[in-house]
């Protein structure tokens, strides 16, 4: 029995000595297989800081045209959806009364003109007779007063003619700018008063995309920033826009700032109220480091990535994250140009593991 125990103890010490020998360590390393990985060579590039927002399209201008005089609607020359030009007659009001008023004013002008001519002649003659004492000073004063009165009456009548002409002209309601008729508010034969709306005209060339941004995004904007717009009905069309107005006061309810962007609309495809997605390149960061977001390991109090270190071993790097751009994310610190980032196979790695870069595993694009 004692001899058996001795043999077991001797065998244990021999095994322990063998395990601690250099040749055993070498054998364990020899059995460890490198982990196949794909890598990405870190390079710097430009990172555009894009402000994205959703808004609605609005007309560049919209005016409700109103009657300036009272009268009966005689006819209208445009209806909803019609394209109109600046100065075009939209609505005609019956002008019978205004034409008669103009004729009366013109007749009164002729009378005043005749009176003025006669009083002028009398006054001119009185000026020559007074020094010769042919007429008395009282007679001269009367001639002068009559001439001044006639001249004043003539001026007044001319004003009345101008007013009559202006009222007659206002019986034709004209378009203030080129655009489209959005609404007609009258019918033929309808009686309208001064100030009564008759039509609404909108200017859809260009259009405005109205968006609202948070103060963090708002402060980055400049009117020269490139803008791209996509409208929901035309998802395959990316249109170029330009910032026209940047609000200077935040909305009291939403604490956001309004921004208006102009869009060309040559064929009137864009209409008021359409939904628009807007991308504004507010800034471009040069020499930025971008990596796939899938390579970041999120720990409790830090973010890490695996890189290929010395002697082809996996090395852990603690990184500081910046802005994201699609499926990529900016690295503010922890990686430098030339580092070999492990982008595939890292889920099987532990620090200091040997790695094998696969022949077709190098990811060249960023």
Buried (B, 14 or more C-beta within 10 A) or exposed (E): EEEEEEEEEEEEEEEEEEEEEEEEEEEEEEEEEEBBBBBBEBBBEEBBBBBEBEBBBBBBEBBEBBBBBEBBBBEBBBEEEBEBEEEBBBBBBBBEBBBEBBEEBBEBBEEBBEBBEEBBEBBEEBEEBBEEEEBEEEBBEBBBEBBEEBBEBBEEBBEBBEEBBEBBBBBBBBBBBBBBBBEBBBEEEEEBEEEBBBBBBBBBBBBBBBBBBBEEBBEEBEEEBBBBBBBEEEEEEEBEBBBBEBBEEBEEEEEBBBBBBBBEBEEEBBBBEBEBBBBBEBBEBEEBBBBBEEBBBEEEEEBBBBBBBEEBBBBBBEBEBBBEBEEBBBBEEBBEEEBBBBBBBBEEBEEEBBBEBEEEBEEEEB
